């Protein structure tokens, strides 16, 4: 049985690297063990948060972590239990951090300083919880409970990773409407996963 002791993964009294224990949890999750999957998500989330903060900073950290978890959920079937878990997970995280950097660069090119929220607005953001729940069933329910437009935007743009143009053709929504829908959908998912009001 895999247990977490003092931040280290331990199996049958023998100390092992967390990645080994997490690989075992992922393999169990692939076999349909929902409890193992929930535990895996709960255990890797704080580590992902630290990595994203180190590479990216606090800005949008929680958004990027949620993107990593959504991507992991989407591609969980691709994990090979015969291979190390951590490189597979880090590849997903690295892709999402790079994706956030590209989006930020595109946004900064088109952003004008006078539109920034930093001018004259107080910092009223609530503190984010240190340990949001990583329950995959909660995530599935939260996605299913989104309004239709937001649900389709999240599914197409985040889970299926379609382009805005492809999603616009599929849904009949404008690119601008899709951007708004996916932003609101991710905000609602974050609220559902952390238990905080939107």
Rosetta constraint file for C-alpha pairs under 8 A:
AtomPair CA 1 CA 11 HARMONIC 5.87 0.50
AtomPair CA 1 CA 12 HARMONIC 6.32 0.50
AtomPair CA 2 CA 9 HARMONIC 6.91 0.50
AtomPair CA 2 CA 10 HARMONIC 5.92 0.50
AtomPair CA 2 CA 11 HARMONIC 4.74 0.50
AtomPair CA 2 CA 12 HARMONIC 7.23 0.50
AtomPair CA 2 CA 21 HARMONIC 6.60 0.50
AtomPair CA 3 CA 9 HARMONIC 5.93 0.50
AtomPair CA 3 CA 10 HARMONIC 5.29 0.50
AtomPair CA 3 CA 11 HARMONIC 6.28 0.50
AtomPair CA 4 CA 8 HARMONIC 5.67 0.50
AtomPair CA 4 CA 9 HARMONIC 4.61 0.50
AtomPair CA 4 CA 10 HARMONIC 5.90 0.50
AtomPair CA 5 CA 9 HARMONIC 6.20 0.50
AtomPair CA 5 CA 10 HARMONIC 6.44 0.50
AtomPair CA 8 CA 15 HARMONIC 7.14 0.50
AtomPair CA 8 CA 16 HARMONIC 7.08 0.50
AtomPair CA 8 CA 17 HARMONIC 6.69 0.50
AtomPair CA 8 CA 18 HARMONIC 5.91 0.50
AtomPair CA 9 CA 15 HARMONIC 6.42 0.50
AtomPair CA 9 CA 16 HARMONIC 5.53 0.50
AtomPair CA 9 CA 17 HARMONIC 6.00 0.50
AtomPair CA 9 CA 18 HARMONIC 4.84 0.50
AtomPair CA 9 CA 20 HARMONIC 7.92 0.50
AtomPair CA 9 CA 21 HARMONIC 5.84 0.50
AtomPair CA 10 CA 14 HARMONIC 5.56 0.50
AtomPair CA 10 CA 15 HARMONIC 4.58 0.50
AtomPair CA 10 CA 16 HARMONIC 5.50 0.50
AtomPair CA 10 CA 21 HARMONIC 7.57 0.50
AtomPair CA 11 CA 15 HARMONIC 6.51 0.50
AtomPair CA 11 CA 16 HARMONIC 6.93 0.50
AtomPair CA 11 CA 21 HARMONIC 7.76 0.50
AtomPair CA 16 CA 20 HARMONIC 6.63 0.50
AtomPair CA 16 CA 21 HARMONIC 7.13 0.50
AtomPair CA 17 CA 21 HARMONIC 6.81 0.50
AtomPair CA 18 CA 22 HARMONIC 5.98 0.50
AtomPair CA 19 CA 23 HARMONIC 5.92 0.50
AtomPair CA 19 CA 84 HARMONIC 7.14 0.50
AtomPair CA 19 CA 85 HARMONIC 5.59 0.50
AtomPair CA 19 CA 86 HARMONIC 5.30 0.50
AtomPair CA 20 CA 24 HARMONIC 6.39 0.50
AtomPair CA 20 CA 84 HARMONIC 7.03 0.50
AtomPair CA 20 CA 85 HARMONIC 6.76 0.50
AtomPair CA 21 CA 25 HARMONIC 6.30 0.50
AtomPair CA 22 CA 26 HARMONIC 6.11 0.50
AtomPair CA 22 CA 40 HARMONIC 6.16 0.50
AtomPair CA 22 CA 85 HARMONIC 6.82 0.50
AtomPair CA 23 CA 27 HARMONIC 6.12 0.50
AtomPair CA 23 CA 81 HARMONIC 6.40 0.50
AtomPair CA 23 CA 84 HARMONIC 6.91 0.50
AtomPair CA 23 CA 85 HARMONIC 4.90 0.50
AtomPair CA 23 CA 86 HARMONIC 7.89 0.50
AtomPair CA 24 CA 28 HARMONIC 6.20 0.50
AtomPair CA 24 CA 81 HARMONIC 7.31 0.50
AtomPair CA 25 CA 29 HARMONIC 6.09 0.50
AtomPair CA 25 CA 36 HARMONIC 5.27 0.50
AtomPair CA 25 CA 37 HARMONIC 6.45 0.50
AtomPair CA 25 CA 39 HARMONIC 7.75 0.50
AtomPair CA 25 CA 40 HARMONIC 6.04 0.50
AtomPair CA 26 CA 30 HARMONIC 6.13 0.50
AtomPair CA 26 CA 36 HARMONIC 7.19 0.50
AtomPair CA 26 CA 37 HARMONIC 6.35 0.50
AtomPair CA 26 CA 40 HARMONIC 6.94 0.50
AtomPair CA 26 CA 76 HARMONIC 7.91 0.50
AtomPair CA 26 CA 79 HARMONIC 7.87 0.50
AtomPair CA 26 CA 81 HARMONIC 7.72 0.50
AtomPair CA 27 CA 31 HARMONIC 6.52 0.50
AtomPair CA 27 CA 81 HARMONIC 5.74 0.50
AtomPair CA 28 CA 32 HARMONIC 6.65 0.50
AtomPair CA 28 CA 33 HARMONIC 5.48 0.50
AtomPair CA 28 CA 36 HARMONIC 6.25 0.50
AtomPair CA 28 CA 37 HARMONIC 7.50 0.50
AtomPair CA 29 CA 33 HARMONIC 4.52 0.50
AtomPair CA 29 CA 34 HARMONIC 5.94 0.50
AtomPair CA 29 CA 35 HARMONIC 7.75 0.50
AtomPair CA 29 CA 36 HARMONIC 5.59 0.50
AtomPair CA 29 CA 37 HARMONIC 4.87 0.50
AtomPair CA 30 CA 76 HARMONIC 7.42 0.50
AtomPair CA 30 CA 77 HARMONIC 6.62 0.50
AtomPair CA 33 CA 37 HARMONIC 6.48 0.50
AtomPair CA 34 CA 38 HARMONIC 6.12 0.50
AtomPair CA 34 CA 136 HARMONIC 7.74 0.50
AtomPair CA 35 CA 39 HARMONIC 6.10 0.50
AtomPair CA 36 CA 40 HARMONIC 6.05 0.50
AtomPair CA 37 CA 41 HARMONIC 6.25 0.50
AtomPair CA 37 CA 135 HARMONIC 7.74 0.50
AtomPair CA 37 CA 136 HARMONIC 7.17 0.50
AtomPair CA 38 CA 42 HARMONIC 6.18 0.50
AtomPair CA 38 CA 134 HARMONIC 5.83 0.50
AtomPair CA 38 CA 135 HARMONIC 4.73 0.50
AtomPair CA 38 CA 136 HARMONIC 6.03 0.50
AtomPair CA 39 CA 43 HARMONIC 6.07 0.50
AtomPair CA 39 CA 134 HARMONIC 7.55 0.50
AtomPair CA 39 CA 135 HARMONIC 7.86 0.50
AtomPair CA 40 CA 44 HARMONIC 6.10 0.50
AtomPair CA 40 CA 134 HARMONIC 7.98 0.50
AtomPair CA 41 CA 45 HARMONIC 5.96 0.50
AtomPair CA 41 CA 69 HARMONIC 7.61 0.50
AtomPair CA 41 CA 133 HARMONIC 7.91 0.50
AtomPair CA 41 CA 134 HARMONIC 4.71 0.50
AtomPair CA 41 CA 135 HARMONIC 6.93 0.50
AtomPair CA 41 CA 136 HARMONIC 7.89 0.50
AtomPair CA 42 CA 46 HARMONIC 7.68 0.50
AtomPair CA 42 CA 131 HARMONIC 7.67 0.50
AtomPair CA 42 CA 132 HARMONIC 7.65 0.50
AtomPair CA 42 CA 133 HARMONIC 6.07 0.50
AtomPair CA 42 CA 134 HARMONIC 4.74 0.50
AtomPair CA 42 CA 135 HARMONIC 7.38 0.50
AtomPair CA 43 CA 47 HARMONIC 7.55 0.50
AtomPair CA 44 CA 48 HARMONIC 6.06 0.50
AtomPair CA 45 CA 49 HARMONIC 6.09 0.50
AtomPair CA 45 CA 65 HARMONIC 7.39 0.50
AtomPair CA 45 CA 131 HARMONIC 7.47 0.50
AtomPair CA 45 CA 132 HARMONIC 7.81 0.50
AtomPair CA 45 CA 134 HARMONIC 7.31 0.50
AtomPair CA 46 CA 50 HARMONIC 6.32 0.50
AtomPair CA 46 CA 130 HARMONIC 7.47 0.50
AtomPair CA 46 CA 131 HARMONIC 6.63 0.50
AtomPair CA 47 CA 51 HARMONIC 6.31 0.50
AtomPair CA 48 CA 52 HARMONIC 6.04 0.50
AtomPair CA 48 CA 65 HARMONIC 6.44 0.50
AtomPair CA 48 CA 93 HARMONIC 7.57 0.50
AtomPair CA 49 CA 53 HARMONIC 6.04 0.50
AtomPair CA 49 CA 61 HARMONIC 6.95 0.50
AtomPair CA 49 CA 62 HARMONIC 7.27 0.50
AtomPair CA 49 CA 65 HARMONIC 6.13 0.50
AtomPair CA 50 CA 54 HARMONIC 6.10 0.50
AtomPair CA 51 CA 55 HARMONIC 6.25 0.50
AtomPair CA 52 CA 56 HARMONIC 5.50 0.50
AtomPair CA 52 CA 57 HARMONIC 6.97 0.50
AtomPair CA 52 CA 61 HARMONIC 6.20 0.50
AtomPair CA 52 CA 64 HARMONIC 7.36 0.50
AtomPair CA 52 CA 65 HARMONIC 7.09 0.50
AtomPair CA 52 CA 93 HARMONIC 7.87 0.50
AtomPair CA 52 CA 97 HARMONIC 7.10 0.50
AtomPair CA 53 CA 57 HARMONIC 4.26 0.50
AtomPair CA 53 CA 58 HARMONIC 5.55 0.50
AtomPair CA 53 CA 61 HARMONIC 6.10 0.50
AtomPair CA 55 CA 97 HARMONIC 7.85 0.50
AtomPair CA 56 CA 61 HARMONIC 7.08 0.50
AtomPair CA 56 CA 97 HARMONIC 7.29 0.50
AtomPair CA 57 CA 61 HARMONIC 6.70 0.50
AtomPair CA 60 CA 64 HARMONIC 6.27 0.50
AtomPair CA 61 CA 65 HARMONIC 6.21 0.50
AtomPair CA 62 CA 66 HARMONIC 6.14 0.50
AtomPair CA 63 CA 67 HARMONIC 6.21 0.50
AtomPair CA 63 CA 186 HARMONIC 7.98 0.50
AtomPair CA 63 CA 190 HARMONIC 7.97 0.50
AtomPair CA 64 CA 68 HARMONIC 6.21 0.50
AtomPair CA 64 CA 96 HARMONIC 6.58 0.50
AtomPair CA 64 CA 97 HARMONIC 6.68 0.50
AtomPair CA 64 CA 100 HARMONIC 7.08 0.50
AtomPair CA 65 CA 69 HARMONIC 6.30 0.50
AtomPair CA 65 CA 93 HARMONIC 7.96 0.50
AtomPair CA 66 CA 70 HARMONIC 6.08 0.50
AtomPair CA 66 CA 190 HARMONIC 7.40 0.50
AtomPair CA 67 CA 71 HARMONIC 6.06 0.50
AtomPair CA 67 CA 96 HARMONIC 6.72 0.50
AtomPair CA 67 CA 158 HARMONIC 7.66 0.50
AtomPair CA 68 CA 72 HARMONIC 6.04 0.50
AtomPair CA 68 CA 92 HARMONIC 6.41 0.50
AtomPair CA 68 CA 93 HARMONIC 5.55 0.50
AtomPair CA 68 CA 96 HARMONIC 6.09 0.50
AtomPair CA 69 CA 73 HARMONIC 6.13 0.50
AtomPair CA 70 CA 74 HARMONIC 6.19 0.50
AtomPair CA 70 CA 158 HARMONIC 7.55 0.50
AtomPair CA 70 CA 159 HARMONIC 6.85 0.50
AtomPair CA 71 CA 75 HARMONIC 6.19 0.50
AtomPair CA 71 CA 92 HARMONIC 7.09 0.50
AtomPair CA 71 CA 158 HARMONIC 7.61 0.50
AtomPair CA 71 CA 159 HARMONIC 6.64 0.50
AtomPair CA 72 CA 76 HARMONIC 5.47 0.50
AtomPair CA 72 CA 89 HARMONIC 7.58 0.50
AtomPair CA 72 CA 92 HARMONIC 6.99 0.50
AtomPair CA 73 CA 136 HARMONIC 7.84 0.50
AtomPair CA 74 CA 159 HARMONIC 6.03 0.50
AtomPair CA 74 CA 160 HARMONIC 7.92 0.50
AtomPair CA 75 CA 79 HARMONIC 7.62 0.50
AtomPair CA 79 CA 83 HARMONIC 8.00 0.50
AtomPair CA 79 CA 85 HARMONIC 7.63 0.50
AtomPair CA 79 CA 88 HARMONIC 7.19 0.50
AtomPair CA 81 CA 85 HARMONIC 7.51 0.50
AtomPair CA 84 CA 88 HARMONIC 7.10 0.50
AtomPair CA 85 CA 89 HARMONIC 6.23 0.50
AtomPair CA 86 CA 90 HARMONIC 5.89 0.50
AtomPair CA 87 CA 91 HARMONIC 6.02 0.50
AtomPair CA 88 CA 92 HARMONIC 6.66 0.50
AtomPair CA 89 CA 93 HARMONIC 6.31 0.50
AtomPair CA 90 CA 94 HARMONIC 5.83 0.50
AtomPair CA 91 CA 95 HARMONIC 6.10 0.50
AtomPair CA 92 CA 96 HARMONIC 6.33 0.50
AtomPair CA 93 CA 97 HARMONIC 6.19 0.50
AtomPair CA 94 CA 98 HARMONIC 6.07 0.50
AtomPair CA 95 CA 99 HARMONIC 6.02 0.50
AtomPair CA 96 CA 100 HARMONIC 6.12 0.50
AtomPair CA 97 CA 101 HARMONIC 6.23 0.50
AtomPair CA 98 CA 102 HARMONIC 6.24 0.50
AtomPair CA 99 CA 103 HARMONIC 6.24 0.50
AtomPair CA 100 CA 104 HARMONIC 6.00 0.50
AtomPair CA 101 CA 105 HARMONIC 6.07 0.50
AtomPair CA 102 CA 106 HARMONIC 6.23 0.50
AtomPair CA 103 CA 107 HARMONIC 6.07 0.50
AtomPair CA 104 CA 108 HARMONIC 6.00 0.50
AtomPair CA 105 CA 109 HARMONIC 6.26 0.50
AtomPair CA 106 CA 110 HARMONIC 6.74 0.50
AtomPair CA 107 CA 111 HARMONIC 5.95 0.50
AtomPair CA 108 CA 112 HARMONIC 7.98 0.50
AtomPair CA 111 CA 115 HARMONIC 7.16 0.50
AtomPair CA 111 CA 116 HARMONIC 7.91 0.50
AtomPair CA 112 CA 116 HARMONIC 7.22 0.50
AtomPair CA 114 CA 119 HARMONIC 7.55 0.50
AtomPair CA 117 CA 121 HARMONIC 6.20 0.50
AtomPair CA 129 CA 194 HARMONIC 7.11 0.50
AtomPair CA 132 CA 193 HARMONIC 6.39 0.50
AtomPair CA 132 CA 194 HARMONIC 4.85 0.50
AtomPair CA 133 CA 193 HARMONIC 5.84 0.50
AtomPair CA 133 CA 194 HARMONIC 6.18 0.50
AtomPair CA 134 CA 138 HARMONIC 7.97 0.50
AtomPair CA 134 CA 139 HARMONIC 7.85 0.50
AtomPair CA 134 CA 193 HARMONIC 7.21 0.50
AtomPair CA 135 CA 139 HARMONIC 6.36 0.50
AtomPair CA 135 CA 193 HARMONIC 7.88 0.50
AtomPair CA 136 CA 140 HARMONIC 6.18 0.50
AtomPair CA 137 CA 141 HARMONIC 6.10 0.50
AtomPair CA 138 CA 142 HARMONIC 5.94 0.50
AtomPair CA 138 CA 192 HARMONIC 7.84 0.50
AtomPair CA 138 CA 193 HARMONIC 6.98 0.50
AtomPair CA 139 CA 143 HARMONIC 6.15 0.50
AtomPair CA 139 CA 189 HARMONIC 7.30 0.50
AtomPair CA 139 CA 192 HARMONIC 7.88 0.50
AtomPair CA 139 CA 193 HARMONIC 6.78 0.50
AtomPair CA 140 CA 144 HARMONIC 6.15 0.50
AtomPair CA 141 CA 145 HARMONIC 6.05 0.50
AtomPair CA 142 CA 146 HARMONIC 6.49 0.50
AtomPair CA 142 CA 188 HARMONIC 7.99 0.50
AtomPair CA 142 CA 189 HARMONIC 5.98 0.50
AtomPair CA 142 CA 192 HARMONIC 6.27 0.50
AtomPair CA 142 CA 193 HARMONIC 7.81 0.50
AtomPair CA 143 CA 151 HARMONIC 6.09 0.50
AtomPair CA 143 CA 189 HARMONIC 6.85 0.50
AtomPair CA 144 CA 151 HARMONIC 6.91 0.50
AtomPair CA 145 CA 151 HARMONIC 7.89 0.50
AtomPair CA 146 CA 150 HARMONIC 6.01 0.50
AtomPair CA 146 CA 151 HARMONIC 5.21 0.50
AtomPair CA 146 CA 185 HARMONIC 6.71 0.50
AtomPair CA 146 CA 188 HARMONIC 7.61 0.50
AtomPair CA 147 CA 151 HARMONIC 5.98 0.50
AtomPair CA 148 CA 152 HARMONIC 6.08 0.50
AtomPair CA 149 CA 153 HARMONIC 6.12 0.50
AtomPair CA 149 CA 181 HARMONIC 6.35 0.50
AtomPair CA 150 CA 154 HARMONIC 6.11 0.50
AtomPair CA 150 CA 178 HARMONIC 7.98 0.50
AtomPair CA 150 CA 181 HARMONIC 4.66 0.50
AtomPair CA 150 CA 182 HARMONIC 5.68 0.50
AtomPair CA 150 CA 184 HARMONIC 6.89 0.50
AtomPair CA 150 CA 185 HARMONIC 4.95 0.50
AtomPair CA 151 CA 155 HARMONIC 6.06 0.50
AtomPair CA 151 CA 182 HARMONIC 7.92 0.50
AtomPair CA 151 CA 185 HARMONIC 6.68 0.50
AtomPair CA 152 CA 156 HARMONIC 5.94 0.50
AtomPair CA 152 CA 171 HARMONIC 7.75 0.50
AtomPair CA 153 CA 157 HARMONIC 5.74 0.50
AtomPair CA 153 CA 158 HARMONIC 7.68 0.50
AtomPair CA 153 CA 167 HARMONIC 7.32 0.50
AtomPair CA 153 CA 178 HARMONIC 5.99 0.50
AtomPair CA 153 CA 181 HARMONIC 6.11 0.50
AtomPair CA 153 CA 182 HARMONIC 5.17 0.50
AtomPair CA 153 CA 185 HARMONIC 7.73 0.50
AtomPair CA 154 CA 158 HARMONIC 5.15 0.50
AtomPair CA 154 CA 159 HARMONIC 6.55 0.50
AtomPair CA 154 CA 181 HARMONIC 7.89 0.50
AtomPair CA 154 CA 182 HARMONIC 5.33 0.50
AtomPair CA 154 CA 185 HARMONIC 6.47 0.50
AtomPair CA 154 CA 186 HARMONIC 7.24 0.50
AtomPair CA 155 CA 159 HARMONIC 4.79 0.50
AtomPair CA 155 CA 160 HARMONIC 6.03 0.50
AtomPair CA 156 CA 160 HARMONIC 4.92 0.50
AtomPair CA 156 CA 161 HARMONIC 6.07 0.50
AtomPair CA 156 CA 162 HARMONIC 5.55 0.50
AtomPair CA 156 CA 167 HARMONIC 6.12 0.50
AtomPair CA 157 CA 161 HARMONIC 4.62 0.50
AtomPair CA 157 CA 162 HARMONIC 4.93 0.50
AtomPair CA 157 CA 163 HARMONIC 6.47 0.50
AtomPair CA 157 CA 164 HARMONIC 6.96 0.50
AtomPair CA 157 CA 167 HARMONIC 6.90 0.50
AtomPair CA 157 CA 182 HARMONIC 7.60 0.50
AtomPair CA 158 CA 162 HARMONIC 7.47 0.50
AtomPair CA 162 CA 166 HARMONIC 6.06 0.50
AtomPair CA 162 CA 167 HARMONIC 6.21 0.50
AtomPair CA 163 CA 167 HARMONIC 6.17 0.50
AtomPair CA 164 CA 168 HARMONIC 5.99 0.50
AtomPair CA 164 CA 175 HARMONIC 5.99 0.50
AtomPair CA 164 CA 178 HARMONIC 7.32 0.50
AtomPair CA 165 CA 169 HARMONIC 6.34 0.50
AtomPair CA 165 CA 175 HARMONIC 6.85 0.50
AtomPair CA 166 CA 170 HARMONIC 6.19 0.50
AtomPair CA 167 CA 171 HARMONIC 6.01 0.50
AtomPair CA 167 CA 172 HARMONIC 8.00 0.50
AtomPair CA 167 CA 173 HARMONIC 7.88 0.50
AtomPair CA 167 CA 178 HARMONIC 7.80 0.50
AtomPair CA 168 CA 172 HARMONIC 5.32 0.50
AtomPair CA 168 CA 173 HARMONIC 5.05 0.50
AtomPair CA 168 CA 174 HARMONIC 5.70 0.50
AtomPair CA 168 CA 175 HARMONIC 5.95 0.50
AtomPair CA 168 CA 178 HARMONIC 7.18 0.50
AtomPair CA 169 CA 173 HARMONIC 7.41 0.50
AtomPair CA 173 CA 177 HARMONIC 6.10 0.50
AtomPair CA 173 CA 178 HARMONIC 6.34 0.50
AtomPair CA 174 CA 178 HARMONIC 6.22 0.50
AtomPair CA 175 CA 179 HARMONIC 6.25 0.50
AtomPair CA 176 CA 180 HARMONIC 6.37 0.50
AtomPair CA 177 CA 181 HARMONIC 6.03 0.50
AtomPair CA 178 CA 182 HARMONIC 6.02 0.50
AtomPair CA 179 CA 183 HARMONIC 6.11 0.50
AtomPair CA 180 CA 184 HARMONIC 6.15 0.50
AtomPair CA 181 CA 185 HARMONIC 5.91 0.50
AtomPair CA 182 CA 186 HARMONIC 6.01 0.50
AtomPair CA 183 CA 187 HARMONIC 6.19 0.50
AtomPair CA 184 CA 188 HARMONIC 6.13 0.50
AtomPair CA 185 CA 189 HARMONIC 6.16 0.50
AtomPair CA 186 CA 190 HARMONIC 6.04 0.50
AtomPair CA 187 CA 191 HARMONIC 6.22 0.50
AtomPair CA 187 CA 198 HARMONIC 6.89 0.50
AtomPair CA 188 CA 192 HARMONIC 6.12 0.50
AtomPair CA 188 CA 198 HARMONIC 6.33 0.50
AtomPair CA 189 CA 193 HARMONIC 6.02 0.50
AtomPair CA 190 CA 194 HARMONIC 6.06 0.50
AtomPair CA 191 CA 195 HARMONIC 5.57 0.50
AtomPair CA 191 CA 196 HARMONIC 4.89 0.50
AtomPair CA 191 CA 197 HARMONIC 5.76 0.50
AtomPair CA 191 CA 198 HARMONIC 5.59 0.50
AtomPair CA 192 CA 196 HARMONIC 6.85 0.50
AtomPair CA 192 CA 197 HARMONIC 7.97 0.50
